[in-house]
């Protein structure tokens, strides 16, 4: 599933393509929104909150989309062959005279009044990449993480009600950076270390956004995620992969058994880990 860094870059791309010009074509291929008419409205901006996108219009409405596992937006020159968007997997088309933005395989789509945006974001934790995260968001995230006292850190960080924007990549990379065993109970960390962990997640994701802008997300270096069986960049131990959450919501957790060593007893069976 795309994470907060991908959503931030997507929001920037949509804003650059659509902002300030009236929509000459607008198609919402979604049962609950298909009858809506957005043609003539002007896009003010697209912002990201966690894994959600909010495209705000000058008529007081906001298009809310979520990519889920497979969704993405692409921008093409209006009038080009790619901009025709005839494929059945297309869920949204927003076009100005210059650019056409196409939402593929979107997992959620809502059209709401802008002042009701909070309704679609209700229950989410603070956005790790939000402008206010270093101030109010961080403190809120620390409190929310502390409430997950008995949950493994990996599961608590993946829960968007704790903090919004983290997925399997930056959960794993943040825990590796702090040398934390992914299945350590969140309640065993002191508040100071919880804060450092969340600041680390933000720093890594900010770096990903910066690299993505300059060279593309394929240039972002990962230390553990997706590297099962390959040597740890620190110690050379083969990276292992375990599991967060129970079926059917399980997610992979990549980690270094040496740099992130856990309790000597029961650390594999209890967390359904498997070494590769």
N, C-alpha and C positions, 0 to 999 in steps of 0.2 A: 504494500500500500504506500503511495506517495506520502512523504512526511513533510514537516513544516518548511524545510528548506526548498523543496520542490514547489510547494504552494506559494511561497514568497516570490520565487522567480516567475511562476506562472502569473501571479497577480501583476507583477511589474510589466510582463509582456502584454497582457491584456490592456492594462492602463495605457501603455505606449501606443498600442494599435487603435484604441477606440476613443480615448478621452477627447472631449471637446467638439466632436462632430456628430451630427444627427444620424441615427440608425436608418438606413435605407432598406434594410432587410432584417427581419427578426423572426425566427422560428423556434418555438419551444415545443419540441416533440416529446411531450410528457403529458400523461392523461389529465392531471390536475391543472395544467397551465397551458394547454394547447390552444385555448381560445383567446388567450391574452394578446393584446395588440401593443407592441413596443415600438413600432415603426414611427419615426419622427422624434422619439425621445433621444436625449443626448446622454451618453455615459460620462459620468463625472470622474470615476475611478473604480478600480477593483482592488480590494484589500483582502488579505489573508488573515484568518484567525485559526490557529492550529492547522487542522486539515480541511478547513472550510474556506470557500471563496465567496466574496460579497461584491457584486457589481452594482454600484449605485447609479441611479438615473436621476435626471434633473426634474422628473415629474413626481418625485417622492416615493418611488418604488425601488426595491432592491432585488436583484436576481441572486438567489443563494444556490450554490452548487457544491457538491462533494464528489470527489473522484473515486471514493471507495478503493477497491483493489486495482482496477484496470483502467480507470478513466484518465483522460488527459485533454488539454486544449491545444489546438494548433492554429496558427495565424498564417493566412495566405493573402496574396494580392487579390483584391476584388476584381472579378472578371477572368481570373485564371481558371484553368481546368480543375485544380485542387479545390477551389472555392465553391464549386457547384454543390458539394456536400450532399450527394444523392444516396450515400451508403446508409443502410438501415441501422447501423450502430451509432449514427450521429443523433445526439439528443438535443443539441442547441446550436443555433446559428445566429450570430450577431455581426452585422456588416455595416460599414460606412462606405463612402465612395472610394476610399483608399484601401481599406483592409477588411478581411472577413475572418472572424474568430469562430472556430468550430469546436464544439464540445463532444468528444467521443466517449462512449461507454460510461457516461456519467452515472454515479450511483444514487445521487439525490439531486432534486431540483425543486425549488420553491420560489414563488414570486410573492414577496411580502412588502408591506409598507416599510420604508426605511426606519421609521421610529419603532418598528416592531422587530427589528433584527435580533434583539435579545431573546425573542421567543425561539428562534432556530438554534441559538447558541446556549440555551438554558442548560445548566448542569455541567458545562465544561469548566475545567480548571483554567488558570491563567495561561496565556499564550507565551511559550518559551521565547519566541522571537518578537513579542510585542514590545512597543516602545516603553511601556510602563513596567516591564518585567524587572529591571534592576531595582525598582523602588517598591511599589505595592505588590507586583506580581510575584516576586521572589519570596517575600514574607508569606504570602498566601499559599504558594506552592509548598513551602516548608511545613506549614500547618497541615495541609492536606496530606502530605507524605507521612507525617507523624500519625495521622489518623489510621493509616494502613499498617498499624503496628505488627500484625501477624502475617501480613502478605510478603512474599518474596519481593525484593527490590525490582527484579525484572518485570514482574506482573504489575506492581504498583506504578511503575513508570510508563507502562503501555496503556494504562487506564487513563483515558482522556479527561476523566473527572479529577485526576490528580494534577496533571499539567497537560496542556493541549499542544500537540505538534510532534511529540516523540512517537516513533515506531520502532520496529525491530533494529534498524540500522543504528540510530543515535542512542537508543537505550543501551545496546551492546557496546558501542564505542565509548559512551560516557562511563559506564561501569569499568571498562578496561582502563580508561585513563586514570581512574581513581583506585585501581587495583582492588575492586570490590567483587566478592563472590556474588554472582547474580541471584542466588537463592537465599542470601542473607535476609533475615526478617527486617523490614523497614524500621520497625520500632527499636532495633538495636543500635541504630545510628544516632549519635547526638545531633542536636539541631544544627550545630555548626557544620558538621560534615554533610548533613542534608543540603544545607545552603551551598556548600562548595560543589556538591554533585550537580545541583541544578544549574549553578553558574557554569560549570564545565559543559553541560549539555548545550547551554546557550552559546558558549564560545565556539564549540565544535560546529554547531549549525550555522553560526554567523560566518565561520571560515568556509563552510561548504557553499553558502550563498555567494561569497566573494569569489571563490574559485569558479563556481558555476557561471557567474557573470562574465568572467574573463576568458575561461577556457572550456566551459561545459562541465556538467556534473560528472562525466566520465573521468575527469582529471582529479577528482577528489580522492585522496588517499584514505583507505580504510585499513585498520589494524587487525580487526577480528571478523567483522561481518562478512559472510560469504567466503571465508578463507579456511573452511574446515579441512583438517589434515595438513595444512601448510604451516611452516615454522613461524612461531611468534616473532614479531619484529624486535622484541626485547630480549627474550631468553632462548628462543629456538625450539621451545616445546610445541608439538603439533596442536593447532587450534582444534578445540572440540565444539560440538553443538549439542545443546540440550533443549528443553522445552519449558515454556512459560504457559500457565493456564491449563485447564482441563479441556478435553474434547467436548464440543467441536470447535472450541475457541483457542486451541493451542497455537503457539507461535514459536518459531525457532529462536534460540538464544546462543550466540557464538561467544566463546570465552577461552581464556588461556588457563589451563589447570594449574600452572605454576605461578604466574603473576597474580592470579585471582583465586588462590587456593582457599577452600572453605573448610568446614569441620572435617576432621579425619574420618569420622564415623557417619556412614549413611548418606554421603553427599551425592551419590549417583542414583541409588534406587529411589530415594524419596522424591527427587526432582525429575525422575524419568529421563535422565541424561543418557546420551550415547556418545561415545568417543568415535572419532573417525580417523 
